[in-house]
Amino acid sequence: MLRFMPYFAAKVVEKNLIAAIANAKERYGVSEDALKISEIYADESATYKRGKPRAQGRIYRRLKRTSHLTVVVSDGIK
């Protein structure tokens, strides 16, 4: 479903989900069909401070915010 959504963030989430599935298969030998998303969230990350030119030689600060995306998959077995 993520593949067909028109949003930029959908492609980022899809890419991270594919990486999480590949990591689980490689590290723990879990089949792809058994995996489910147990957690997914975005946390605040570094903020880049940039300047925007304004009138009479002034500059206004502009904050470019970034985030960390965390995707946790599990097979449901403890």
N, C-alpha and C positions, 0 to 999 in steps of 0.2 A: 504494500500500500504506500510506503514511503517513496518508492521509486516514481510513482505517478503524481505525487503532490507538486504543485508549482512553486513551493517555497524553498528558498536557499537553505534554511535550517533543516528541512527534511532530508536533503542530500548529505548534510553533515552528520545527522543522527544515523542515517543509513550506513554511512561509511564506518562510523564508530561501532555500530551494531555488528557489522560484518567482521570487523577486527576482533571484537569480543568473542564472537562465535569461533573464529579461527584460533584464538588463544586457548579457549576451553577445549577444543578438539585436540590441539597440539600438546598442551600441558597435562590434561587429565584424561584424555581418551574418551570423552563423552560424545555420544552421537548428536548430530545437529538437530534431529527431530525431538530429542528429549529435553533440549534447552528451552527455558522461558526467561523473559526479562523479569528479574526480581526487583531491581531498582534502576531508576534513571533520573538524573537531576543535573542542573547546571548551577555551578557556584561562581561567585565573583572572583575575578583574577586581577591582574595588574591593570592600572589605569595609566594610559599614556597622556601626557600633557602636551597639547599642541597650541599654537597661536593662530588667531584669525585676524588679519589686518583690518583696521577700522579707520575712520576718518581722522585727519590731523595727526597722522603718524602714530596713533595709539594701536595697541594690540589687545585683543580680548582672549582670555584663556578658554580653550575648548578641551573637554575631557573625552578621550576616546576610550570607552570601556571595553574590556574583554572578559571572557568567561572560560571556565573549564567545564567540559561535559564528561559526566561519569555514567557509564553503562555497566550494570552488573547483571550477569546471566547465571542461572543455576539450573540444576536438573531436578530440583524439588526433593531430593533425597538428602537426609542429614547424616 
